[in-house]
């Protein structure tokens, strides 16, 4: 079994060692560096399956590094930072990070987030994401035909509701910021209108969640954005064609 390759970009030696030991104990192949400059070199030479990046690097801002990496690598990027303000989280996610964990942190949570990102990355790299059929909970979505089923019954979504749901599905469970969703669903002219998302997300929850007030799948990340939890991708299957969006 091939060990996942993890690159830690962190200027504090004690934290690097702590994270490295935790990941190696899980059977992962870990590399580490203290600077953005060496991170760029390691990204090209070692081709990590996942990056763990601190934002406060000595030679560059971590968000700048993330933005550069995202221009040519598709591997997940997990931010590990003491910066806990929502603005920092939003900017890092907008720059291309897939997840954000605030210091101090617990090893179980770190490992869970790393495993989750590696699973999502594996789904994409194995080509399963090319399947048009996805499921979460009791909902089945055909992205090609725009058919939606819940408990086997047809569900009607408006075009905007479907585009919003599709954007969350394409995120494969990662947090998508308000700005990213507005740009993708409504376009550049709507990037400063987050109330649009709240309205349409509430409508999606009414149609797709058991309890819209306590959603299990369409999850809010406070002050940051939204993510879709529990996504499953099916290959070679087609849902009944008795619903139309």
C-alpha positions in Angstrom: 0.0 0.0 0.0 1.4 3.4 -1.1 1.9 5.8 1.8 0.3 9.3 1.3 3.0 12.0 1.0 2.5 14.9 3.3 4.4 18.2 3.2 4.4 20.3 6.4 5.2 24.0 5.9 5.7 25.4 9.4 8.4 27.6 10.9 8.1 26.4 14.5 10.3 23.3 14.8 8.4 21.9 17.8 5.0 22.0 16.0 6.6 20.5 12.8 8.0 17.6 14.9 4.7 17.1 16.8 2.6 17.0 13.6 5.2 14.8 11.8 5.2 12.2 14.6 1.4 12.1 14.6 1.2 11.6 10.9 4.0 9.0 10.7 2.3 7.1 13.4 -0.7 6.9 11.0 1.6 5.4 8.4 2.1 8.5 6.3 5.3 9.6 4.5 6.0 13.1 5.9 8.3 15.8 4.7 8.8 19.2 6.3 10.1 22.7 5.7 10.2 26.0 7.5 9.9 28.5 4.5 7.7 29.2 1.6 10.7 29.1 -0.7 11.6 25.6 0.2 7.9 24.6 0.1 7.7 25.6 -3.6 10.8 23.4 -4.3 9.4 20.4 -2.3 6.0 20.8 -4.0 7.6 20.3 -7.4 10.1 17.6 -6.4 8.2 15.5 -3.9 4.7 16.0 -5.3 2.8 15.8 -2.0 -0.6 14.3 -1.8 -1.5 16.9 0.9 0.0 20.1 2.2 -0.2 21.4 5.8 0.6 25.1 5.7 1.1 27.7 8.4 0.1 31.3 7.5 2.9 33.0 9.4 6.0 32.0 7.5 9.2 33.9 7.9 9.8 34.7 4.2 6.2 35.0 2.8 2.6 35.1 3.9 1.1 31.6 3.8 -1.9 32.8 1.8 0.4 33.9 -1.0 2.0 30.5 -1.0 -1.4 28.8 -1.1 -2.5 31.0 -4.0 0.7 30.1 -6.0 0.4 26.4 -5.2 -3.2 26.3 -6.2 -2.2 27.6 -9.6 -0.5 24.3 -10.5 -1.2 21.6 -7.9 -4.6 19.9 -7.1 -3.6 18.3 -3.9 -5.6 19.3 -0.8 -4.2 22.2 1.3 -4.9 22.2 5.1 -4.1 25.4 6.9 -2.7 25.1 10.4 -2.6 28.6 12.0 -2.9 30.5 15.2 -4.9 33.2 13.3 -8.5 32.5 14.4 -10.3 35.5 13.0 -13.0 34.7 10.4 -11.4 37.1 7.9 -8.2 35.1 7.9 -10.1 31.9 7.4 -12.1 33.3 4.5 -9.0 34.8 2.8 -7.1 31.5 3.1 -10.0 29.5 1.7 -10.5 32.0 -1.1 -6.8 31.7 -1.9 -7.3 27.9 -2.5 -7.1 26.2 0.9 -9.4 23.2 1.4 -9.6 23.3 5.2 -8.5 25.4 8.2 -7.5 24.3 11.7 -6.8 26.8 14.4 -3.9 26.3 16.9 -3.9 24.9 19.5 -5.4 21.8 18.1 -5.9 18.1 19.1 -4.2 15.3 17.3 -7.5 13.3 16.7 -9.0 16.3 14.9 -5.9 16.9 12.9 -5.8 13.3 11.8 -9.5 13.2 11.0 -9.2 16.3 8.8 -6.2 14.9 7.0 -7.9 11.6 6.3 -11.0 13.4 5.1 -9.0 15.5 2.6 -7.1 12.4 1.4 -10.4 10.5 0.8 -11.8 13.4 -1.2 -8.7 13.7 -3.2 -8.7 10.0 -3.9 -12.2 10.2 -5.2 -11.3 12.8 -7.7 -8.0 11.2 -8.8 -9.6 7.8 -9.3 -12.0 9.4 -11.7 -15.2 8.6 -9.7 -16.1 12.3 -9.7 -16.7 12.0 -13.4 -19.9 10.0 -12.6 -23.0 12.1 -12.8 -24.8 10.3 -10.0 -24.1 11.5 -6.4 -25.9 10.9 -3.1 -26.1 12.4 0.3 -28.4 11.0 2.9 -31.7 10.1 1.2 -31.1 12.4 -1.7 -29.9 11.3 -5.2 -28.7 13.9 -7.7 -28.0 13.3 -11.4 -25.8 16.2 -12.4 -26.1 15.4 -16.1 -29.9 15.3 -16.3 -30.7 17.6 -13.3 -32.9 14.9 -11.8 -33.3 15.0 -8.0 -34.9 12.2 -5.9 -35.5 12.2 -2.2 -36.8 8.9 -0.7 -37.4 7.9 -4.3 -39.7 10.8 -5.0 -39.1 13.6 -7.4 -37.9 17.0 -6.0 -38.2 20.2 -8.0 -35.3 22.7 -7.7 -35.2 26.1 -9.4 -32.3 26.7 -11.7 -30.5 28.8 -9.1 -31.1 26.2 -6.4 -29.6 23.5 -8.6 -26.6 25.6 -9.5 -26.0 26.2 -5.8 -26.3 22.5 -4.9 -24.0 21.6 -7.8 -21.3 24.0 -6.6 -21.4 22.4 -3.1 -21.2 18.9 -4.7 -18.2 19.9 -6.8 -16.6 21.0 -3.5 -16.5 17.4 -2.4 -17.2 18.3 1.2 -14.7 21.2 1.6 -15.8 24.6 2.8 -16.7 27.0 0.0 -16.7 30.6 1.0 -19.6 33.0 0.5 -17.7 34.9 -2.2 -16.8 31.7 -4.1 -20.4 30.6 -4.2 -21.7 34.0 -5.2 -19.1 34.2 -8.1 -19.9 30.7 -9.3 -23.7 30.7 -9.0 -24.6 34.3 -9.6 -21.6 35.8 -11.3 -19.0 38.6 -10.5 -21.6 41.3 -10.1 -23.0 39.6 -7.0 -19.9 39.0 -5.0 -20.9 41.3 -2.2 -24.5 40.0 -1.7 -24.2 37.1 0.8 -27.9 37.4 1.7 -28.7 35.7 -1.6 -27.0 32.6 -0.4 -28.8 32.5 2.9 -32.2 32.8 1.1 -31.5 30.0 -1.4 -29.7 27.8 1.2 -32.8 28.0 3.4 -34.9 26.9 0.4 -32.6 23.9 -0.3 -32.8 22.8 3.3 -36.5 22.9 3.2 -36.5 20.6 0.2 -33.6 18.3 1.1 -33.1 18.1 4.8 -35.1 16.1 7.4 -35.0 19.1 9.8 -34.1 22.3 8.0 -33.3 24.0 11.3 -30.7 21.3 12.2 -29.2 20.3 8.8 -27.1 17.2 8.6 -25.8 17.8 5.0 -26.0 21.4 4.0 -23.7 22.8 6.7 -23.0 26.4 7.6 -19.4 27.3 8.6 -20.1 30.5 10.6 -18.9 33.7 8.9 -17.0 31.7 6.3 -19.3 29.7 3.9 -21.0 26.4 3.4 -20.1 22.7 2.8 -21.9 19.5 1.8 -21.5 16.7 4.3 -22.0 13.0 3.6 -21.5 13.0 -0.1 -21.2 9.7 -1.9 -20.4 9.2 -5.6 -21.8 6.3 -7.6 -20.3 4.9 -10.8 -22.4 3.2 -13.5 -25.8 3.7 -11.8 -28.7 5.8 -13.0 -31.6 6.9 -10.8 -35.2 6.5 -12.0 -36.0 9.2 -14.6 -39.3 10.4 -13.1 -38.2 13.8 -11.9 -37.3 17.0 -13.7 -35.7 20.2 -12.5 
